[in-house]
Every structure is written in structure tokens, then in C-alpha cells.
Amino acid sequence: MIQDDNQKEFSPEESKMDSPFAMFAQCISHIISLITPGNASKLLSTYPAFKSVVDSDSVWEKFLPSDYKKIISISSFSTSSLVTSLSKKKLYFHLCYNPILINNNTMSFALDHESGKKCYTVGARGLSITWGSSPQHWKWLSLPESRFPEVAELKLVWCFEIMARIETKLLSSKTNYATYLVFKFVETREGFETRPIEFDVYFEGNDTHKMHSALLDPPANMPQLSLNRRDGWMEIGMGEFFNENGDDGAVICRVCESEPTPKCGIIIEGIELRPKNGR
């Protein structure tokens, strides 16, 4: 029996037996699978008696994306071997806090820890960067704080334009996504403190655009829209969109400028798409 203080934990033997324990455990497992992963973790802290059920593979398998095995299979061999050896719960949290590289290391995949929905970052090598292949304008380098093998440092351009394209079928359905430019500045930079950058997020082929602009490097007496991230980078919101069923083709995330001016001194890691507020 379960003690009144909720301290007795179901044993694996009990949950496998053809007994009231087994039937009760199956019911609890089904109920838990209908809530969010974040709430499942909170349930465990409140009712430790449910630990063996809450931690079970059958519960956490349902929190993982239905195509998680396919996604892992196109990651690096070492990553694939690591994550497939974990329990489903450990795999879930590993993917939350340790993005894996896919598509020849040009994209990263992770999970939103609260909802389990998909997060993607298109790395610099996966972006379309105007003059990106010209050594006179952009420099490709490796940085220890980046998840990607290479990032792009701007040396000098008059036409600053960056674009990411991602198929909506890769994303979680029925989800509000927010997009972010992930970057940092070098000590000597120019052109980002007085001229605003324009952001545009739209479905490919859709003529309805809702562009907005912002200063990436505003003076100290102006609102700072770029935020420092825990991974050593900065980010600024580009825009949002709702992914209904993943049948809208591709979403385009574009960074550009309205008036060409000389610019230098920014390092681009990528463009990130993640569920807005975990939804």
C-alpha cells in the first residue's frame, strides 16, 4: 500500500505484477504522459512515491518528439552513441541542455525543457550571408564558446544581409516560435550603433511581411534590446510565427539594412528558432 505520507515508492517488481499496484502504476503513467515534462518533474518532487513511474521510459518516451530517433541518427556518431545509451528521461534532459549538431554540423537541435518542443539553430555555415564566401569581407573562425565548428566574423561590408531558411515540417506543430539572431561584437566595430538593422520573419512565398528594426549596439543611454546569454553570446529577437501543422513550406528569417553603410566587427553564430515561452 501507499503510505499516507507519500514516502513509499513503487518497486519495479510491484509495477510489473498483475496486481492493483501494476494497474495503478499504468494509470499514473498514462496520466503523467498527458501533462508537460516540467509538470512531471514537479509531480515527482511532490509525490516521491511515484518515482519509479515518473522516471520510467514509457513516460519519457512520450515526451520526446516522435522523430527523435531519426534526428539523432543524422547527428555525429559520438553524439548518437551517447544519447541512445541513456534512459529516456536522461536523454530528454540531455537534449534540453546539450544541443546536438546535425546536417553536417550546420544546424543544432535541442528540446525546450518545459514543453519538450523542438528548438533549432541554423549555424553561420548554414546561413545565406551576402559576400560570405569573400575573405575580404568575412572571416571564418573557430571559437571555444560556440557549439558550431565555425562562426563568421564581419571584416567589412556595405551590404549587410543574412538569411536562414528552415522547413516548417521540422518544427513542432501547434507552436508559437520566436526567432533570434545570435551574435557578439569584437572590440573594434562600426556601423551598428547608429544605423538600425531590419528583421523580417515570414513564410516563403508569402507577400505579407511584418518587418521591424533595432539598433544592435545602441549607446548606453538608449534601450538595450540585445540580451546576454549564459553561453557567452548575445541575442536579439527577430520576429515570431505560428507553426500550425508544419505544412507551410519554409520559414525565412532575414537580417538586412535599409541603407547600405560600412559595417565591421560583429561575429555571427547563427539564427535560433525556439518555442515562445515554451508554447
Helices and strands as residue ranges (DSSP letters): H 12-16, H 20-33, H 37-46, G 48-50, H 51-54, H 57-63, H 68-73, H 77-84, H 88-97, E 100-102, E 107-111, E 118-123, G 124-126, E 128-129, E 138-141, E 151-154, E 162-167, G 168-170, E 175-190, E 197-203, E 212-214, E 227-228, E 234-243, E 250-256, E 264-275, G 276-278
